[in-house]
Amino acid sequence: MLCLRQVCLFTLRHYQARTLSSDLLLSQINSCTHEDEVFSLVRRNKARMSEKHVGIALNMLWQLQKKRPLLLRTSDYVRSHSQFLTLCILAENKVEHMENEAIVDTLYSLLRLSVEDHDSLTEALVTEAWKRLERLSLPALSKFARCLYKQHRHFSPITGEVAHIVDMKLDSIQDIRILSVLMISISDVISQSFRDRLLQKAGQLLEEKNEVHFNYAKRTLQFLQNVKLRYHPLLEKCNKIFLKSACHLDIHSINFILGLYEQLGFDNAEFRLVAKQLLSETIDDYDDPETFTKLFYNLGPMAGSKVRVRLLTTAEYMAEKFSSHQVLLILKAMQKMKCGNSHLLKKIASVLHKHLDSYHVLQLVKLTQYLVALRCQNPELMAKLKKLLFGCLKSSVIPADIAAIIRVLAMLPSFQVEEVTINKVAAVLPQFSLPHLNCIATALVKWNHYDQLPRQNSSKLCVKLLQKLNDCGLQRLQKANNLNLLLEELTHVNGEWLEEVISEETMATCQRLIDQITWANVVPLSCFLLKTNYRCPLLLDRIASVTAENIDKIHPSEIYFILFLFSALNYDPPANEEFFESCIQHLTSNLSSFETHHLVLFGHVLAVAGYFPPVLITKIFNVSFLSQLDAQLKVLPTSLKKRVHMHLMKLNRAVCLECPEFHIPWFHERYCQHVYHSRSSRINPLRQHVHRMLAEILGGSHYARISVLTPYYYEIDFECVLDENKKPLSYMAHTMSLDDMGGMHLRHDSKDEGRKALPPGAQRIALDFLDSKAFSKDSHHLKGEPAVKKRHLEMLGYRVVQIPHFEWNSMGLSTKDEQVEYLRKHLYGTQ
């Protein structure tokens, strides 16, 4: 008994002494201010270092690096130090004895110190953490998942097990920091239903916290990009956080956010305004190539002329220092800016020669695309690019890469197609998707049209290949059994191949899969139908019913594309009033969530359909709203800016004519004068021909005016006036004959003497020729815009005569006499 007591006392004293010594060593490690101090402690105490000491020592090495600016970190020095190797050996021997959190912390520190993924300690830590996966706390699980993501284990079984645990414990996660890291880490191994649960949870946590650090919002945005989903509710919440956290924004975070917005197809003018102001204020602070490239890429497209000149001058000065990736970004920004600055292009072309061999195939494709768009005049550079692209084409086995190369080769004006190119396409043909087939068909047609096929044999091969390609596309559509997958492909299909080859089969396939139309795919389907210009009642009625039944599930901003479809095609579904009213109610109850230019586009679409919601109209035609719109338009892309300006004018015109009770003034006179007077066009031969026939019918050329601008700036092909006895009245101010005018540019102001008051009983007649664009593709049904024009001209006092192209170009009007008689009947209303 006495011996046992002595043994216990000895053990206790030994344990106490070791604990005191260990605490002292821990305290010494934690108080280190330099890596060499840590290594000195390791050298002197390696024999008695426990697993806890080792883990904290490795963590301290990372914490010391973390405190320094990125350029001043010395990770290479740390990894190459002999005592670092000692620490790693000690850690590897003690991995099994480490606590759960210590294992994860050690792994994280090693990866931040850039230790290689296949290092034996790293692999041992990953394996041990995998064994204890279900016992890890949520913070530790989040950190471990981040380590796996950093090691590019996106599809690893470990990542799958992490996803399963997150799925089981999702309801218990109440920290957006933990959830945002987990979402990114498991994004490649989750199902669609699990993805939707994650989105709902993230939205809930972003709402519950009063203040959310913008880093968590950035991670949420990264998750959306990983799963390639433009989920508006979450995007808008993240955007609000970014706006509230404007003081934390810098060039790097702005570049990150705008980059993800671009990839997701999301934009926010308010954030752009904030970014523009912050970047403009610090424009002189970025003198290194990396940060200047980010500045140029993000500020250039929305900067004013003076700032653009400064950016271009600096880019030219810095061109020699740009890396291969930075050159691509500069060129992409120049394309967005529509800026073909010859001096900068010349500089970049000289720099590109040393970078060309370092680009992979898709970078070469993008580079060629930018240079062609910017009209780069450097034959030597373009010749080298052709050679590299052709080499990639011969060696590539990836269908997407082959299609991309062929698409960009077709952009080059002097590319001569070789037989090997045609054979390469033929070999991979069955593996191409519809977008790939589309761009290859476009290239083959162009090469054949411009005689870029060197031999007759090549031309025949090209024609045969095109026939096979068309058959392949049709077969792919006939075999399609999933509407969602089909719409993903059709989103990127356009042009003549869609219109002339696969449009009918595509519509047949969509009708065959009509039962698969749900609230989740009505928007992409509506966008596709808009692109095809098909008026298919079966599909349109299904879209309308699904939308009306699930209106609360569809984001308000996406209702625009559905309404645009019905408005543009001038189609009324069976429950037309109920459909439009439910959409309008959904829109007007969420007005605060829209940007100003979106409301203008909504207003115009509804106006074309004949709807003028008072709450929307009064909001748009308000001084403060229009001032805000002017500010936001300055940072929008040029094409969108022009579109919004034009649609605001059309909405203003529609409200003035159809809703005078709103008392909205017409304030687009100067805008219209600028647009129409700068867009002068020559009178085409058809108009000259018709004008002569009208002169024959009416008794002289001075009885009909050509290319007339009406009040509110509608342009009509011909105008004439008949008195109460249906006799023509002369325009004395326009007595010169058309032959005397030759090719004169004709414009008539909306307030010229042709608008003098008419005698009692007289009537103005507007004669308009309608081409194929005025009708939906599969019918003679008039589309929305031409129908509105007719409605408005009638409100202005005209009798409108619209001449459809399919009547004017028909066999029944093949002679001049038949055409004259046709016009006579329509003018005098005897048809």
Secondary structure, 3 states (H helix, E strand, C coil): CHHHHHHHHHHHHHHHHHHHHHHHHHHHHHCCCCHHHHHHHHHHHHHHCCHHHHHHHHHHHHHHHHCCCHHHCCHHHHHHCHHHHHHHHHHHHCHHHCCHHHHHHHHHHHHHCCCCCCCHHHHHHHHHHHHCHHHCCHHHHHHHHHHHHHCCCCCCHHHHHHHHHHHHHHHHCCCHHHHHHHHHHCCCCCCHHHHHHHHHHHHHHHHHCCCCCHHHHHHHHHHHHHCCCCCHHHHHHHHHHHHHCHHHCCHHHHHHHHHHHHHHCCCCHHHHHHHHHHHHHCHHHCCCHHHHHHHHHHHHHHCCHHHHHHHHHHHHHHHHHCCHHHHHHHHHHHHHHCCCCHHHHHHHHHHHHHHHHHCCHHHHHHHHHHHHHCCCCCHHHHHHHHHHHHHHHHHCCCHHHHHHHHHHHCCCCCCCCCHHHHHHHHHHHHHCCHHHHHHHHHHHHHHHHCCCCCCHHHHHHHHHHHHHHHHHHHHHHHHCCCHHHHHHHHCCCCCHHHHHHHHHHHHHHHHHCHHHCCCCCHHHHHHHHHHHCCCCHHHHHHHHHHHHHCHHHCCHHHHHHHHHHHHHHCCCCCCHHHHHHHHHHHHHCCHHHCCHHHHHHHHHHHHHHCCCCHHHHHHHCCHHHHHHHHHHHCCCCHHHHHHHHHHHHHHHHHHHHHCHHHCCCCCCHHHHHHHHHCCCCECCHHHHHHHHHHHHHHCCHHHEEEEEECCCCCEEEEEEEECCCCCECCCHHHCCCHHHHCCCECCCCCCCHHHCCCCCCCEEEEEEEECHHHECCCCCCECHHHHHHHHHHHHCCEEEEEEEHHHHCCHHHCCHHHHHHHHHHHHCCCC
